Amino acid sequence: MAEIRASFFIECEELLEALQDGLQTMLDGTHDGETVNTVFRAVHSIKGGAGAFGLDDLVSFAHSFETALDALRAGTLALGDAALKTFFQGADVLSDLVREARDGTAHDPAGSGPVLAALDMLIGAAAVDGRADDAMDFQPAMIALDLDLGDDATAAEHLYRIRFRPAAMLYASGNEPLHLLRALRELGPVRTRCIEDDLPPLDALDPEQACLAWDIELAAAAGEADIREVFEFVDGLCDLEIHEDESMPAATPPPDLTALTPPAAPEQTTGAGPAMSATPTTPRATVRVDLDRIDRLVNLVGEIVINQAMLSQSVEAAGLPPNSPVRSGLEEFLQLTRDIQDSVMMIRAQPVKSLFQRMSRIVREASAAIGKEVRLHTEGEATEIDKTVIERLADPLTHMIRNAVDHGLEQAEARSAAGKPREGDIFLSAFHRSGRVVIELRDDGAGIDRDKVFRKAVERGLIEAEARLSDGEIDNLLFLPGFSTADAISALSGRGVGMDVVRTAIQALGGRISIASERGQGTTFTISLPLTLAVLDGMVITVAGETLVVPLSAIHETLAVTQAELRAFGPATQLIALRERFVPLLDLGAELGYRTPLDDYAGSAVLVIGREDGSTAALAVDTIEDQRQVVIKGLQDSYGRVPGIAAATILGDGQIALILDPLDLISTATGRTRPAAALVPAMTGTAL
Amino acid sequence: MTLQVLAVDDSRTMRDMVRLALTGAGFGTHLAEDGLDALGKLDEIAPPDAIITDINMPRLDGFGLIEAVRARDALRAVPILVLTTESADGMKARARAAGATGWIVKPFQPSQLVRALRMVTG
C-alpha cells in the first residue's frame, strides 16, 4: 500500500503538470473541449486517488475545483479572466495540498480558503443555470474494510420470499442471474425454484428473450436493503419482489443448496477462463531507479573514461604505427566510451519543465502581491539538465524571478506612459550552447538604472565616488553582497538576500551568471550551467612539481605576470597591478604547503579568481598545462576536509590530481592578506 | 481457475489500486490506460471474465469502450463494471444504456471491488 501511495504522489506530480499545461493552453486562448477535459481529468484523478487514501482536505478541495471545471465543461460557466485566474490559483493550492498530504504536514486553510471561496463563487454562478449538479453528492467518506454480512449470530433471522424475473436487458448488460443467486447465498441459506411457465417450445424460443424467473427463499439476518443491494446492478432490469415472511420461525430447515445448480447452460461464451499468464502486464514507459544506483554507474563510467585515457597514453608510448589495428580499435573504444558517458549522464538529466512550472507560480504570486500585471513566457522546457542542478537552481531562480517582477518591471502606469503594454513580460528560456545549458531570464522592464546603482554603490562604500566604471561593470555591482536598489524594502524581494547569494549558488553548481541590460528595454540574466556535476571543465596547472586542476568557472582570466606589475605590500604580501587596480597575489604552492614563498614572482603564470563578494584575488602557479574535462572523484571522508581542496581526479597518464576550490583557498588565506584585500577597490570588469 | 479481469483507467494510481485489490483476491489482471488501449488488449488476450473501466479517459472514454465491447460477438456477455466518482444516477443510466453491467463508486475499498466483481462473475 505504501508503494501505491508513493506512486500516487508521483502520478499527482504528472497530473499537476498536465493541469498547468492545460491551463496555460487555455490562457493562450485555446479552450476546446479536449483541453478542458484534460484539465478536468487531472483534477478528477487526483481526487479519485486522494479519496482512496482518505486524504480528506485534498478530496474536498479537488471536489470543488472539479465541480467548477465541470461547469466549464458543461458550458454553464464562461471562461473569463477571473475564472482562469481562479483555476490557476486552484492549481497552486492543489499542488500545496498534494505536497502536504505527501509530507504529512498539516494543512493551513488560510491559503486555500480564499481560492475555495472563489471556486464556490464560480460554481454558484454556474449553478444558477441549474446544470452543474451532477457531482455534488460525492461522498468522500471511507467505508469499513470488512463487510460482515449475515454472520451476526445474535441478530434474529428473517425469512424472505423473493420473486426475481429478469428482463432481456439484464442479460444484455452482462449480468447473470446465477451470480446474483450466489451472492444472495452469502447472506444466508437460500432455496430456489426456477419458474419455467413462460418458456416456449424450443422451435419458438427466441434466445434474445428472457423467459425464466425464480422464486427464492432466503433465511438471513440481513435487512431488505441488503438484499436489494445484491440486485443493485439489475435494478430496473428485472421484476423484483421481496416479502418478509413473518410467520416463519428463525430456525429454518437447512435449505437444499443443490438447487443452485445452473438452471440452464447460460450463454456464457467466456466461461472458460483464458489460459493466459496471470502475471499482470503493467504498461509503463518509465522505470524508477534508486539514485544511488545511477550514481554508482556514473562513477564506474568515470573509471572507464580514466582507464581509456591511460590506455591511450600507453599505446602512444608503445609507438605503434598510426594505422595499426590497436589504434583504430582504441579509437572506436574512445567513441563508445564517450557515448556511454553521455548516455549515463542523461539518466540523471531531467527536463527543466518542472522547474519552469514552479516559476510560473512564483510569477503569479509575486505579481499578485504587488499588484502588477505580469505574464511569464517559457521556452525550451524540454531542455534537460542534471537532476541535482535542477533542484539547486530552484532557489536562486525564484529569487531572480521575484526581483524581475519587483524591480525589473515597471508599474502598469509607468509602462503605459513609456508606450509599453500594461502587462509586463518575463521570458524564461533554456537551451543548449556549446556543451552547456543556458538559462535566460529576460524582462521587458525599465532596465538597470545605472546612475542609481552607481550612487548606491558609492553610498555603501563599495566603490570610490570618482571610480570610472563601464556599463557592464556597473551592472555587475548588483552581484555585490547586500546590494539592493529598491527604495523601499518590499515584502517580495527585499529580504536581505541579494544577487550575490544567487551568484554563489550558481557558481557552486559550476555555473556562471552574467547580466545585460538596456535602458527602457529590459534586463537579461544569463546563467550558463554544466550538463552534469560529474565532470568538470578544468584548467590543469602545475605548481612546485604538483599537478592540480582549477575549475574553469572560477577563473576570470590568466596572465603571465611581469616585474612591472608586481608590488610588494608589507613584508609578506604581494599585489599585482591589474588594469589600474591592485589584486592580492597568493602563491598557490605556498598556500598548499608545497613550498616556501618565492622571492620573486615575475614570470609566474597567474590565475585571476573572482570571489563571491565581487573582489578578485590572483593565484601564482608555475605553468598552465591544459584545459580539459575531468571526472570528479570525491575525496573519501577518511581524508577529512582539506581547506582549498574540493575533490580529486585522475588524469590521462594515471596521475592523481587534486581539484582546487579556489574560493575556499582564498578565504582561508585572506586572514593573512586582509589588510591588502581591504585596501583594494573591489571590482574587475571581466564577465562573471 | 483464475478469473481474468481487464482493468482500464487512465490513472496509474487507480490501476495499481485495482491490480492490488484483484491480485490479493486471486484474480488475474490485465491493465489498460484508456478505451483504445483496452480494445487493443482485448485483441491480444482471450476474452476476460470481467472488465472494470473508468469513464472519463482520454482518446476513448468508458462509454465508448463499453459500446465497442458490446459490439463484439465474443465479448457481448462479458460483465463490465464502471468505476466512477460520480454517483449521480444520470451517470449510471448512461453507463447502463451503453451496456455496463454494474458500477463501483470511487473511492472504494478493495473488498467492495471484489464483492462487485463476485456479483457479476459468480
Chai-1 contact restraints between the chains, C-beta under 6 A:
chainA,res_idxA,chainB,res_idxB,connection_type,confidence,min_distance_angstrom,max_distance_angstrom,comment,restraint_id
A,I4,B,D16,contact,1.0,0.0,6.0,A-B,restraint_1
A,S7,B,D16,contact,1.0,0.0,6.0,A-B,restraint_2
A,F8,B,T13,contact,1.0,0.0,6.0,A-B,restraint_3
A,E11,B,R12,contact,1.0,0.0,6.0,A-B,restraint_4
A,E11,B,T13,contact,1.0,0.0,6.0,A-B,restraint_5
A,R41,B,N56,contact,1.0,0.0,6.0,A-B,restraint_6
A,H44,B,N56,contact,1.0,0.0,6.0,A-B,restraint_7
A,S45,B,S11,contact,1.0,0.0,6.0,A-B,restraint_8
A,G48,B,T85,contact,1.0,0.0,6.0,A-B,restraint_9
A,G48,B,K106,contact,1.0,0.0,6.0,A-B,restraint_10
A,G49,B,T13,contact,1.0,0.0,6.0,A-B,restraint_11
A,G51,B,K106,contact,1.0,0.0,6.0,A-B,restraint_12
A,G51,B,P107,contact,1.0,0.0,6.0,A-B,restraint_13
A,A52,B,M17,contact,1.0,0.0,6.0,A-B,restraint_14
A,A52,B,P107,contact,1.0,0.0,6.0,A-B,restraint_15
A,D134,B,A88,contact,1.0,0.0,6.0,A-B,restraint_16
A,A135,B,E86,contact,1.0,0.0,6.0,A-B,restraint_17
A,D137,B,S87,contact,1.0,0.0,6.0,A-B,restraint_18
A,F138,B,T85,contact,1.0,0.0,6.0,A-B,restraint_19
A,I143,B,Q109,contact,1.0,0.0,6.0,A-B,restraint_20
A,L145,B,Q109,contact,1.0,0.0,6.0,A-B,restraint_21
A,L147,B,S111,contact,1.0,0.0,6.0,A-B,restraint_22
A,S173,B,G99,contact,1.0,0.0,6.0,A-B,restraint_23
A,S173,B,T101,contact,1.0,0.0,6.0,A-B,restraint_24
A,G174,B,A77,contact,1.0,0.0,6.0,A-B,restraint_25
A,G174,B,V78,contact,1.0,0.0,6.0,A-B,restraint_26
A,G174,B,P79,contact,1.0,0.0,6.0,A-B,restraint_27
A,G174,B,I80,contact,1.0,0.0,6.0,A-B,restraint_28
A,G174,B,T101,contact,1.0,0.0,6.0,A-B,restraint_29
A,N175,B,T101,contact,1.0,0.0,6.0,A-B,restraint_30
A,L178,B,G122,contact,1.0,0.0,6.0,A-B,restraint_31
A,H179,B,M119,contact,1.0,0.0,6.0,A-B,restraint_32
A,H179,B,V120,contact,1.0,0.0,6.0,A-B,restraint_33
A,H179,B,G122,contact,1.0,0.0,6.0,A-B,restraint_34
A,R182,B,G122,contact,1.0,0.0,6.0,A-B,restraint_35
A,A183,B,M119,contact,1.0,0.0,6.0,A-B,restraint_36
A,F233,B,G102,contact,1.0,0.0,6.0,A-B,restraint_37
A,T270,B,P47,contact,1.0,0.0,6.0,A-B,restraint_38
A,T270,B,D49,contact,1.0,0.0,6.0,A-B,restraint_39
A,T270,B,V78,contact,1.0,0.0,6.0,A-B,restraint_40
A,G273,B,M1,contact,1.0,0.0,6.0,A-B,restraint_41
A,P274,B,Q4,contact,1.0,0.0,6.0,A-B,restraint_42
A,P274,B,A46,contact,1.0,0.0,6.0,A-B,restraint_43
A,M276,B,I45,contact,1.0,0.0,6.0,A-B,restraint_44
A,M276,B,A46,contact,1.0,0.0,6.0,A-B,restraint_45
A,A278,B,T2,contact,1.0,0.0,6.0,A-B,restraint_46
A,A278,B,G28,contact,1.0,0.0,6.0,A-B,restraint_47
A,P280,B,R19,contact,1.0,0.0,6.0,A-B,restraint_48
A,P280,B,T29,contact,1.0,0.0,6.0,A-B,restraint_49
A,T282,B,L31,contact,1.0,0.0,6.0,A-B,restraint_50
